Amino acid sequence: MVFMFNDDLVKEVLNQIFTATETIQKRIKTIKCPDDFLKNGRSLEKLDALCMQLIAVGESIKNLDKITNRTLLKKYPEFEWKKAMGMRDIISHHYFDLNSEVVFQVCKEEMPKLNKIINKIIIEHRF
């Protein structure tokens, strides 16, 4: 069975995710450890801004999975898509229980991986 989906919409969502991962990587550069988020009001604002981007990434991944009939992301099992979607839910629904160490780790380690995979998808599918 062949599934068809709107290539323009898929391209738009992929580009949104790619841009968000770039933004996250740029914003996290000055944060050297999770405790840096807790230094002052400005660093707490950075944590808030990063969380907003992580919510956007997770929501966009959910949308991407939906608009591709749950077929595209399966082709790229090297990234933990469900965890990215779950991170969105945790930040959105349990913000006051948020662990700055988890946010730090996700931003520093997972966002570069996601950025590369999204770029790979764009190239391989010519989106």
N, C-alpha and C positions, 0 to 999 in steps of 0.2 A: 504494500500500500504506500503510495506517495502522498506526502502531505505538502500542501502549498501554503505559503504564508506571504504576507506583505513585506517584500524585500526593503522597501523604503522605510517602513516602520521599524523593522529589525535593525537596519543601519542606523537609524536615529537613536534607538535605545542603546545599541553597542557604543555609539559615539558618546552618549551621555555617561555611560559607565566608564569608558576610557578617560574622559575629561575629569570625572570625579576622582578616579584613582590618581591621576596626575596632580590634582589639587591636594589630595590627602598627602601624597609623597612630598609635595612642596611645603605644606604646613607642618609636617612632623619633623622636618630637618633640624629645627632648633631644639627639639625635645630629645634629650639624651637618655632619660630614664623616666619611669612612670611618676616618680616624685616631682619631676619638673612641672607636671600639670598642677600641682598643689601649692606652688610657690607664692602666687599672687593672683589678683583678679584677672590680669591679662592672660596668664597661662590657663586659668580656669575657662576663660572665654575661648581659648584655643581648643580646649577639650570639648567644649560645647559645639564649636564649629566643626571639629572632626567628627563628632557623633552625628551631626546633621548630615554630613557627607556620607557617612556609613549607612545611615537610614536610607538615603537616596540610592546608594549602590544596591543595598539589599532589596529595596522595592523595585528597582529597575531590573534586577536579576529575576525576581518573581514575574514581572511583566514579560520579560524576554522568554522565559520558559513557557508562559501561557500563550503568547502570540506565535511561538514556533511549535505549538502542539506538543510540548514536552519532548521534542526530538533533538534540538540543537545541542543543548548542554550535555546530554548523555554522551555525545561524541567527544567530550573533553573531560574525562574522569580524573585527570590530574589535579583538578581544583575541586575543593569541597563546597559545591554550590549550596547545598542545604545548610551548611554552617553559616554561609554569608547571609542567606535569607533569615536564618535563626538569629543572627546578630542584630539584624534590623528589628526583629520582634522584641528582643531583649532590651535594646536601647529605647524603643518606642513605648514599651509597656512597663518596664522596670527601671526607669532612668535613675531613680534615687538609690537603687541597689547596685548601680554600675561600678565596675572595678576598673580603675584607671590602668592597671597592669594589663588587663585584657585588651583594652582599647589601644594601648601602646604596642603590644605584640601584634595585633591585627594590622595596625597601620604600618608598622615597620617591616613585618615579614609577609603578610598575606596580600597587601595591596600591590607591591611590586609583582608578585606572582600573577595576580588577577589582571594587572595591566598588560603583562606579556601574553596571557592567554586571550584576552579580548582582542589584542592586536593580531594575534595568530588567527582568530576566527574571522576578523575583518579581511585579512589577506587571503586566507584559504577559500572563503566564500565570495570574495570580490564584492563585499558590501561597501 
